[in-house]
Amino acid sequence: MQVTKVRLSNFRNYIDCKLDLQSGRNILVGENAQGKTNFLEAIELLSSARSTRADQDNDLIRWQAPHMVAELEFDSRVGLQELRVAFAKDQQAVSGKRIEKRIGINGVTQKTMGDLIGRLLVVSFSSHDLNLLRGGPRYRRDWIDSLVVKLKPSLQEIYANFKKSLAQRNKLLKSICEQGKVTVTDQDQLLVWDQQLARFGARIIKQRLAVLSRLLPIAEEHQSRISRSQEALSIRYIFKTNEGTSTYGAIEDAEEVDEPEAEISTGPLDSAQLGAMEEAEIVKTLMKLLKERRFNEIRRKQTLLGPHRDDLVFCLNDKDAVSFASQGQQRSIVLSLKMAELTLVRETLDEAPVLLLDDVLAELDEFRQGLLMSVVEQDMQTIITTTHVTGFDPRWLDGAAIFQVHDGHVQRLPATQAGYVNHVV
């Protein structure tokens, strides 16, 4: 899979950018805050239908511009395809924050952003991925869920249905709390939303565990190579069974507090409590727990258990990596996970994804760069951003196209200049 052309109009700090990319390696070099990461963000937006950096869609539109367009062409096994998104501010809306979206695939208008998912395969690796260990549970949930949907795009409907059911159930819990009593009608409605939440939630949990069971052996092997067989990586799935004592008003915006939990190992899954359960059993378990915690959920106006509350714990030699691993070891874990993700996507979908490396190569020593290179196929397109190429393994530079990025402008450097790119930034 190869991205051949990218065009950005009023996207972030890009006024108008048209760029042809080559197969193999493309390196974007420039100082900080010039637009390198924004360029990769546009590609991810067209691949995953969302931005992991924007708090709201309005943030993607250049300051004071009325609209933005991001589009690209890519070549895959099914031939050349085109993806396009256009966001326009609704001038009638307060502060212009409401956004009108137009999505196009091969020139045909689509109904939703979700229609983009499953077409362009992208695996990204950035310095922000350290949040997998250092950040809150949401980072880990988002990571595993994005991988689940990447491997099986049809599952995005399950996630959408779960999100809708969760929102409706929380709305009902809030209404019951404010009216101060539970009517028969309320009980009937809660039962309906309990059933929906448990059904969709159990499917999500099982899919997460299935992906982790395939990912972990690959990541274990990479971690063993990085540590020269001194460290064993493991992952525990944390199935929350107690609501804890948090008083946050919105579950989606709150960081969870420490609370009693059931820890389920992802390997081997056949001997693990949750992994051994059938999906129907998980549905019954969630229904039971929701019923037991109903009055506390009403008091707190929110759903306190389900896959939106679960977490992952990464361990080295059976010790929590957040508490006991050094910064270097934590970086190695993230590298192992991303290399495993790259391998799993390629093997599952039988096509090499586009690899986006955002300002990470310069932070890896040559040994770790070499390990990453070992899982990057010769024909795999890689788009790399960096402030400098000093310390790069020479193999990353061999045959690479070098682009200079400055203030939202991208220019390919001739081969004669690319050789001394360190002196032009």
C-alpha positions as CSV (number, residue, x, y, z in Angstrom):
1,M,0.0,0.0,0.0
2,Q,1.5,3.3,-1.1
3,V,0.3,6.9,-0.6
4,T,1.2,8.6,-3.9
5,K,-0.3,12.2,-3.6
6,V,-1.4,14.4,-0.7
7,R,-3.2,17.7,-1.0
8,L,-4.0,19.9,2.0
9,S,-5.9,23.2,1.9
10,N,-6.3,25.2,5.0
11,F,-5.6,22.1,7.1
12,R,-3.9,23.2,10.4
13,N,-1.1,25.5,9.3
14,Y,-1.1,24.5,5.6
15,I,-2.6,27.0,3.3
16,D,-2.1,24.9,0.1
17,C,0.1,21.9,0.0
18,K,0.4,19.4,-2.9
19,L,3.0,16.7,-2.5
20,D,4.0,13.6,-4.4
21,L,5.4,10.8,-2.2
22,Q,7.6,8.0,-3.4
23,S,7.5,4.3,-2.4
24,G,9.9,3.3,0.3
25,R,11.1,6.0,2.6
26,N,10.0,9.7,2.7
27,I,11.7,11.9,5.3
28,L,10.2,15.3,6.4
29,V,12.8,17.4,8.0
30,G,12.2,20.7,9.8
31,E,12.3,22.6,13.1
32,N,9.5,22.1,15.6
33,A,6.1,23.7,15.0
34,Q,6.5,23.9,11.2
35,G,3.8,21.4,10.3
36,K,5.5,18.0,10.1
37,T,3.2,16.3,12.5
38,N,0.2,18.0,11.0
39,F,1.1,16.4,7.6
40,L,1.0,12.9,9.2
41,E,-2.2,13.8,11.1
42,A,-4.0,14.4,7.8
43,I,-3.0,11.0,6.5
44,E,-4.2,9.4,9.8
45,L,-7.5,11.3,9.6
46,L,-8.2,9.9,6.1
47,S,-7.3,6.4,7.3
48,S,-9.0,6.2,10.7
49,A,-11.7,8.9,10.3
50,R,-10.5,10.7,13.4
51,S,-7.7,12.8,14.7
52,T,-6.0,11.8,18.0
53,R,-4.7,15.4,18.4
54,A,-7.7,17.6,17.9
55,D,-10.1,18.3,20.8
56,Q,-12.7,19.3,18.3
57,D,-13.1,19.2,14.5
58,N,-12.8,23.0,14.3
59,D,-9.2,22.7,15.4
60,L,-8.3,21.1,12.0
61,I,-9.3,24.2,10.1
62,R,-6.6,26.8,9.7
63,W,-7.0,29.9,11.9
64,Q,-9.7,32.2,10.5
65,A,-10.2,30.1,7.4
66,P,-13.8,29.1,6.6
67,H,-13.1,25.5,5.6
68,M,-10.4,22.9,5.1
69,V,-9.8,20.0,2.6
70,A,-7.5,17.0,3.1
71,E,-7.3,14.5,0.3
72,L,-4.9,11.8,-0.9
73,E,-4.4,9.1,-3.5
74,F,-3.1,5.7,-2.7
75,D,-2.3,2.5,-4.5
76,S,-3.3,-0.9,-3.1
77,R,-4.1,-4.4,-4.3
78,V,-7.4,-3.2,-5.7
79,G,-5.8,-0.3,-7.6
80,L,-5.6,3.5,-7.3
81,Q,-8.1,5.0,-4.8
82,E,-8.9,8.6,-3.7
83,L,-10.0,9.7,-0.2
84,R,-11.2,13.2,0.6
85,V,-12.6,15.0,3.6
86,A,-13.8,18.6,3.7
87,F,-14.8,20.5,6.9
88,A,-16.7,23.8,6.6
89,K,-17.7,26.1,9.5
90,D,-21.4,26.7,9.8
91,Q,-21.4,30.5,9.8
92,Q,-24.9,30.5,11.4
93,A,-23.7,28.6,14.4
94,V,-22.6,30.2,17.6
95,S,-18.8,30.9,17.4
96,G,-18.8,29.0,14.1
97,K,-18.0,25.8,16.0
98,R,-20.5,23.6,14.3
99,I,-18.9,21.8,11.3
100,E,-20.3,20.6,8.1
101,K,-18.5,17.5,6.8
102,R,-18.2,16.1,3.3
103,I,-16.6,12.8,2.7
104,G,-15.6,11.4,-0.7
105,I,-14.2,8.0,-1.8
106,N,-13.2,7.7,-5.4
107,G,-15.3,10.7,-6.2
108,V,-18.5,9.3,-4.6
109,T,-20.0,11.2,-1.6
110,Q,-20.3,9.2,1.6
111,K,-22.6,9.5,4.5
112,T,-20.3,9.4,7.4
113,M,-16.6,9.6,8.3
114,G,-16.7,5.9,9.3
115,D,-17.0,5.0,5.6
116,L,-13.3,5.8,5.3
117,I,-12.2,3.1,7.8
118,G,-10.7,-0.1,6.3
119,R,-9.4,1.4,3.1
120,L,-6.0,3.0,3.8
121,L,-4.0,0.9,6.2
122,V,-1.7,3.0,8.5
123,V,0.4,2.1,11.5
124,S,1.8,5.1,13.3
125,F,4.5,5.4,16.0
126,S,5.1,8.7,17.7
127,S,6.7,10.0,21.0
128,H,3.1,10.4,22.3
129,D,2.8,6.6,22.3
130,L,4.6,6.6,25.6
131,N,1.2,7.5,27.0
132,L,0.4,3.8,26.6
133,L,2.3,3.4,29.8
134,R,2.4,6.9,31.3
135,G,-1.1,8.1,30.4
136,G,-4.5,7.3,31.8
137,P,-6.6,4.2,30.9
138,R,-8.2,6.0,27.9
139,Y,-4.9,5.9,26.0
140,R,-4.7,2.2,26.3
141,R,-8.3,1.6,25.5
142,D,-8.1,3.8,22.4
143,W,-5.0,2.0,21.3
144,I,-6.4,-1.6,21.5
145,D,-9.8,-0.5,20.1
146,S,-8.2,1.2,17.1
147,L,-6.2,-1.9,16.4
148,V,-9.4,-4.1,16.7
149,V,-11.2,-1.9,14.2
150,K,-8.2,-1.8,11.9
151,L,-8.0,-5.6,11.7
152,K,-11.8,-5.9,11.4
153,P,-13.4,-2.7,10.1
154,S,-17.0,-4.1,10.3
155,L,-16.7,-4.0,14.1
156,Q,-16.8,-0.2,14.1
157,E,-20.6,-0.6,14.1
158,I,-20.4,-2.4,17.5
159,Y,-18.4,0.4,19.0
160,A,-20.8,3.0,17.6
161,N,-23.8,1.1,19.1
162,F,-22.1,0.7,22.4
163,K,-21.3,4.4,22.6
164,K,-25.0,5.3,21.8
165,S,-26.3,2.8,24.4
166,L,-23.9,4.2,27.0
167,A,-24.9,7.8,26.3
168,Q,-28.6,6.9,26.5
169,R,-28.2,5.0,29.7
170,N,-26.2,7.8,31.3
171,K,-28.9,10.3,30.3
172,L,-31.5,8.1,31.9
173,L,-29.5,7.7,35.1
174,K,-29.1,11.4,35.4
175,S,-32.9,11.9,34.8
176,I,-33.7,9.4,37.5
177,C,-31.3,11.0,40.0
178,E,-32.8,14.5,39.4
179,Q,-36.4,13.3,39.8
180,G,-35.5,11.5,43.0
181,K,-37.4,8.3,42.4
182,V,-37.4,5.2,40.1
183,T,-40.7,4.6,38.3
184,V,-41.7,1.3,36.7
185,T,-41.1,2.9,33.3
186,D,-37.6,3.9,34.4
187,Q,-36.9,0.3,35.4
188,D,-38.1,-1.0,32.1
189,Q,-36.0,1.5,30.2
190,L,-32.9,0.7,32.3
191,L,-33.4,-3.0,31.6
192,V,-33.4,-2.3,27.8
193,W,-30.2,-0.2,28.1
194,D,-28.6,-2.8,30.4
195,Q,-29.2,-5.5,27.8
196,Q,-27.8,-3.3,25.0
197,L,-24.8,-2.2,27.0
198,A,-24.0,-5.8,28.1
199,R,-24.4,-7.2,24.6
200,F,-22.2,-4.7,22.8
201,G,-19.8,-4.5,25.7
202,A,-19.2,-8.3,25.8
203,R,-18.5,-8.3,22.1
204,I,-15.9,-5.5,22.6
205,I,-14.2,-7.3,25.5
206,K,-13.9,-10.5,23.6
207,Q,-12.5,-8.8,20.5
208,R,-9.9,-6.9,22.7
209,L,-8.8,-10.2,24.3
210,A,-8.7,-12.0,20.9
211,V,-6.4,-9.3,19.5
212,L,-4.2,-9.2,22.6
213,S,-3.8,-13.0,22.5
214,R,-2.4,-12.7,18.9
215,L,-0.3,-9.5,19.6
216,L,1.3,-10.6,22.8
217,P,3.5,-13.4,21.5
218,I,4.9,-11.1,18.8
219,A,5.6,-8.3,21.2
220,E,7.2,-10.8,23.7
221,E,9.6,-11.9,21.0
222,H,10.6,-8.3,20.2
223,Q,11.0,-7.4,23.9
224,S,13.2,-10.4,24.4
225,R,15.4,-9.3,21.5
226,I,15.7,-5.8,22.7
227,S,16.6,-6.9,26.2
228,R,18.8,-9.7,25.0
229,S,16.5,-12.2,26.7
230,Q,16.6,-10.5,30.1
231,E,13.0,-9.2,30.1
232,A,9.7,-11.0,29.6
233,L,6.8,-8.8,28.5
234,S,3.2,-9.6,29.6
235,I,-0.1,-7.8,29.4
236,R,-3.0,-8.1,31.9
237,Y,-6.5,-7.1,30.9
238,I,-8.2,-5.3,33.9
239,F,-11.9,-6.0,34.0
240,K,-13.3,-3.4,36.4
241,T,-15.8,-4.9,38.8
242,N,-16.2,-2.1,41.3
243,E,-17.1,1.5,40.8
244,G,-14.6,2.9,43.3
245,T,-15.1,6.3,45.0
246,S,-14.6,8.8,42.2
247,T,-17.0,11.7,42.2
248,Y,-16.3,12.9,38.6
249,G,-19.5,13.9,36.8
250,A,-18.6,12.6,33.3
251,I,-17.1,9.1,33.0
252,E,-15.6,9.8,29.6
253,D,-13.7,12.8,30.9
254,A,-12.6,11.3,34.2
255,E,-9.4,9.5,35.0
256,E,-10.3,6.4,37.0
257,V,-9.1,6.0,40.6
258,D,-7.5,2.8,42.0
259,E,-10.3,0.3,42.7
260,P,-10.9,-3.4,43.2
261,E,-10.6,-5.2,40.0
262,A,-10.4,-8.6,38.3
263,E,-7.1,-9.1,36.5
264,I,-7.2,-11.4,33.4
265,S,-4.0,-12.5,31.8
266,T,-4.0,-12.5,28.0
267,G,-1.6,-15.3,27.7
268,P,-2.4,-18.1,27.9
269,L,-6.0,-17.1,27.4
270,D,-7.4,-20.7,27.8
271,S,-6.5,-20.7,31.5
272,A,-7.7,-17.2,32.2
273,Q,-11.1,-16.4,33.8
274,L,-12.4,-13.9,31.4
275,G,-10.7,-15.3,28.3
276,A,-12.2,-18.7,28.9
277,M,-15.7,-17.3,29.1
278,E,-18.1,-17.4,26.2
279,E,-19.4,-14.1,25.0
280,A,-22.9,-15.0,26.4
281,E,-21.3,-15.6,29.8
282,I,-19.8,-12.1,29.8
283,V,-23.1,-10.7,28.9
284,K,-24.7,-12.3,31.9
285,T,-21.8,-11.1,34.1
286,L,-22.2,-7.6,33.0
287,M,-26.0,-7.7,33.5
288,K,-25.5,-9.0,37.0
289,L,-23.0,-6.3,37.9
290,L,-25.1,-3.5,36.4
291,K,-28.0,-4.7,38.4
292,E,-26.0,-4.8,41.6
293,R,-24.6,-1.3,41.1
294,R,-27.7,0.3,39.8
295,F,-28.5,2.6,42.8
296,N,-25.0,3.8,43.1
297,E,-24.9,4.5,39.4
298,I,-28.2,6.5,39.7
299,R,-26.6,8.5,42.6
300,R,-23.6,9.3,40.5
301,K,-25.5,9.7,37.2
302,Q,-23.2,7.5,35.2
303,T,-22.4,4.0,34.1
304,L,-19.6,2.7,36.3
305,L,-18.6,-0.6,34.6
306,G,-18.1,-1.9,31.1
307,P,-15.4,-1.8,28.5
308,H,-15.3,2.0,28.7
309,R,-13.8,1.5,32.2
310,D,-11.5,-1.4,31.6
311,D,-7.7,-1.1,31.4
312,L,-4.5,-2.8,30.3
313,V,-1.4,-3.3,32.5
314,F,2.0,-3.9,30.9
315,C,4.5,-5.8,32.9
316,L,8.2,-6.7,32.7
317,N,9.1,-9.9,34.5
318,D,5.7,-9.8,36.1
319,K,6.2,-6.3,37.6
320,D,4.1,-3.3,36.6
321,A,6.2,-1.4,34.0
322,V,4.7,1.9,35.1
323,S,5.9,1.5,38.6
324,F,9.1,-0.5,38.2
325,A,10.4,0.0,34.6
326,S,13.0,2.7,33.8
327,Q,12.2,5.3,31.1
328,G,14.5,3.3,28.7
329,Q,12.6,0.1,29.4
330,Q,9.2,1.8,28.9
331,R,10.4,3.1,25.5
332,S,11.4,-0.4,24.6
333,I,8.0,-1.8,25.6
334,V,6.3,0.7,23.3
335,L,8.7,-0.1,20.5
336,S,7.9,-3.8,21.0
337,L,4.2,-3.1,20.9
338,K,4.3,-1.0,17.8
339,M,6.5,-3.5,15.9
340,A,4.0,-6.2,16.9
341,E,1.2,-4.1,15.7
342,L,2.9,-3.6,12.4
343,T,3.5,-7.3,12.0
344,L,0.0,-8.3,13.0
345,V,-1.7,-5.8,10.6
346,R,0.5,-7.0,7.7
347,E,-0.1,-10.7,8.4
348,T,-3.8,-10.4,9.1
349,L,-4.7,-8.2,6.1
350,D,-2.1,-9.6,3.8
351,E,-0.9,-6.2,2.7
352,A,1.8,-3.9,4.0
353,P,0.5,-0.8,5.7
354,V,1.9,2.7,5.4
355,L,4.2,3.3,8.4
356,L,4.2,6.8,10.0
357,L,7.2,7.5,12.3
358,D,6.7,10.9,14.0
359,D,9.9,12.2,15.5
360,V,10.9,8.8,17.1
361,L,13.9,7.6,15.1
362,A,16.2,10.2,16.6
363,E,15.2,9.0,20.0
364,L,16.2,5.3,19.3
365,D,19.8,4.1,19.3
366,E,21.0,2.3,16.2
367,F,20.4,-1.1,17.8
368,R,16.7,-0.3,18.3
369,Q,16.5,1.4,14.9
370,G,17.9,-1.8,13.4
371,L,15.2,-3.9,15.1
372,L,12.5,-1.6,13.8
373,M,14.1,-1.8,10.3
374,S,14.0,-5.6,10.6
375,V,10.2,-5.6,10.5
376,V,9.9,-3.0,7.8
377,E,9.7,-4.7,4.4
378,Q,11.7,-3.4,1.6
379,D,8.6,-2.2,-0.3
380,M,6.8,-0.8,2.8
381,Q,6.2,2.9,2.4
382,T,7.5,4.8,5.5
383,I,6.9,8.5,6.1
384,I,9.3,9.9,8.8
385,T,9.4,13.3,10.5
386,T,12.4,14.6,12.3
387,T,14.3,17.8,13.2
388,H,17.5,16.2,12.1
389,V,18.9,12.9,10.7
390,T,22.0,12.8,12.9
391,G,22.2,9.4,14.4
392,F,20.0,7.7,11.9
393,D,20.9,4.2,10.9
394,P,22.2,4.7,7.3
395,R,19.6,2.2,6.0
396,W,16.8,4.7,6.7
397,L,18.5,7.3,4.5
398,D,19.4,5.0,1.6
399,G,17.2,5.9,-1.3
400,A,15.0,8.1,0.8
401,A,13.2,11.2,-0.6
402,I,14.0,14.2,1.7
403,F,11.5,17.0,2.1
404,Q,12.1,20.3,3.8
405,V,9.2,21.6,6.0
406,H,8.9,25.2,6.9
407,D,5.9,27.2,8.1
408,G,3.4,24.9,6.4
409,H,5.3,24.6,3.2
410,V,6.9,21.4,2.0
411,Q,9.6,21.2,-0.7
412,R,11.5,18.1,-1.9
413,L,15.2,18.6,-1.8
414,P,17.3,17.6,-4.8
415,A,19.7,14.7,-4.3
416,T,22.6,17.2,-4.1
417,Q,21.0,19.0,-1.1
418,A,19.6,16.0,0.6
419,G,23.1,14.8,1.4
420,Y,23.7,17.8,3.7
421,V,20.1,18.1,5.1
422,N,21.6,18.5,8.6
423,H,22.9,21.9,7.6
424,V,19.7,23.3,6.2
425,V,17.5,23.0,9.3
